Amino acid sequence: MTLDRRTFADRPTLAKELAEAVADRIRTAIAERGEAAIAVSGGSTPGKFFMALGKFRDIDWTKVIVTLVDERWVDETSDRSNALLVNEKMLQGPAAVARFVPLYSGGDEPTSDAVAKTNALVGALPKPFAAVILGMGNDGHTASFFPGGDTLDEALTATGPTLAIHAPGAGEPRITFTLPRLLETDGLYLHIEGEEKATVLEKALGDGPVDEMPIRAVLRSGAPLSVYWSP
């Protein structure tokens, strides 16, 4: 495992530094491949990071594609939608012209037909991602790799881009990129904040089964990972 752990004095500083790191990845991907795709996480943690990243005026946002690492199976108008958060916090100002690719494809459940629609969209994303930014829950989940998830094993091993997952701790049904697809990236980041998350990470770095703390699948993948943490 190649783990680069970075600690910041406060959350605004972390957000600024992470935004600068991801912006560099975006610029490099555009220079080398003509476009850049990034996958970001939702939840309560990344708001400041989203706002900081969206303000870069030296990025050609017309060549940037933004998608989500995972999503609750809810409409974009729902306050539970990660897509709503990205649109409100990141895709404003200079970044408003970036292209957003949602994971939710309609309906009350992520049926096989609905997931197929999502896969048709995300299957056209350029590879590799310029950056993938993960979060982590206090239960050790990342993306929608939840303990007890009904498709957890497949989500950690399948090569197909996304799949549906239901889990006791997930609330709504979810759709998530698979781990192999998320690892196809120039830069992999884990954004966590607070002492409790630091404790969870230390536990995950120890011995124990992946299905107990699915973040271990990322930590044990061998992929270089940059951890950005602040109190």
Stockholm file with secondary structure:
# STOCKHOLM 1.0

chainA/1-231         MTLDRRTFADRPTLAKELAEAVADRIRTAIAERGEAAIAVSGGSTPGKFFMALGKFRDIDWTKVIVTLVDERWVDETSDRSNALLVNEKMLQGPAAVARFVPLYSGGDEPTSDAVAKTNALVGALPKPFAAVILGMGNDGHTASFFPGGDTLDEALTATGPTLAIHAPGAGEPRITFTLPRLLETDGLYLHIEGEEKATVLEKALGDGPVDEMPIRAVLRSGAPLSVYWSP
#=GR chainA/1-231 SS CCEEEEECSSHHHHHHHHHHHHHHHHHHHHHHHSCEEEEECCSSSTHHHHHHHTTCSSSCGGGEEEEESEEESSCTTSTTCHHHHHHHHTSSGGGGGSEEECSCCSSSSCCHHHHHHHHHHHTTSCSSBSEEEECCCTTSCBTTBCTTCTTHHHHHHCCSSEEEECCTTSSSCEEEECHHHHTSBSCEEEEEESHHHHHHHHHHHSSSCTTTSTHHHHHTSCCCEEEEEEC
#=GC SS_cons         CCEEEEECSSHHHHHHHHHHHHHHHHHHHHHHHSCEEEEECCSSSTHHHHHHHTTCSSSCGGGEEEEESEEESSCTTSTTCHHHHHHHHTSSGGGGGSEEECSCCSSSSCCHHHHHHHHHHHTTSCSSBSEEEECCCTTSCBTTBCTTCTTHHHHHHCCSSEEEECCTTSSSCEEEECHHHHTSBSCEEEEEESHHHHHHHHHHHSSSCTTTSTHHHHHTSCCCEEEEEEC
//
